[in-house]
Amino acid sequence: MAKESKKEPTDLTVEQKLKTLYQLQTALTEIDKIRTLRGELPLEVQDLEDEIAGLNTRIENIKNDVEDLKKAISEQKVNIDKAQTSVDKYQKQIDDVRNNREYDFLNKEIEFQTLEIELCNKKIKEFTEDKENKDKEIEECQSKLEERQQDVSEKRDELDEIIAETKQQEEKLRDKAKELELKIEPRLLQSFKRIRKNSRNGLGIVYVQRDACGGCFNKIPPQRQLDIRSRKKIIVCEYCGRIMIDPELAEVTTTVEKEAPVKKTRKKAAPKSAEKEKE
């Protein structure tokens, strides 16, 4: 016997397309429920990881600043040593001066080098204060980093636990969804996904409930209800844009409220006095 060839998406009847779409939506809704179960955990983990990366970068930059300050302090100390050497040299020379001109020149040089030493000391003080502030900043960032690493570790464990519980179920649903998508023609599938994305509850196809759209609950005209039940063309709600399907095709049992029975009221018997009057 020859194997039955697979039907192309375009070969499916409207009824088969609608049923396949509804099955696809059921699978996607289950996947959404699993994601809801995870809640905001994936985003929280991502935010914490981004914050940790930012803190690491900040700590690295501050450490580089500290190294630059250390070099600057060392340079100023070298300048102080040079200036002090010059002062000592000029102090020795001032004792052997021959005239006032040499004396004034040496005094000016000593004064200049002394001012240079004071300036270097001032810079060293400023750089040292900056370095101390940077060291404190590193400690604060390091403390914050450790807290965030602890938080992200706990969040990851929680997320991994949920994923482990739902992974197998989600994979089955994803495989089922992919299989169903292959049965639907691309244009219809794209329209369904667009409708589903734009709807708040994520429903792109809904069944009729009590003569109304199951998405927006607006009343459906009788003729349109007949078209939906006939399953010969794809009907879209004129209010919310969702695709509508017959409840029987969706294999959904809808409960219809029974009308309350009308109570029969007995006629009250006419008073005897009134009967006598009639006689």
FENNORHU-V393676 format. One record per helix or strand of 2 or more residues. SS is the DSSP state (2 for helix, 1 for strand). FROM is the first residue (numbers start at 0). TO is the last residue. If there is no record, write none. Layout:
BEGIN
SS|FROM|TO, SS|FROM|TO
END
This chain:
BEGIN
2|8|10, 2|13|37, 2|40|93, 2|99|182, 2|185|197, 1|204|206, 2|221|229, 1|234|235, 1|242|244, 2|271|277
END
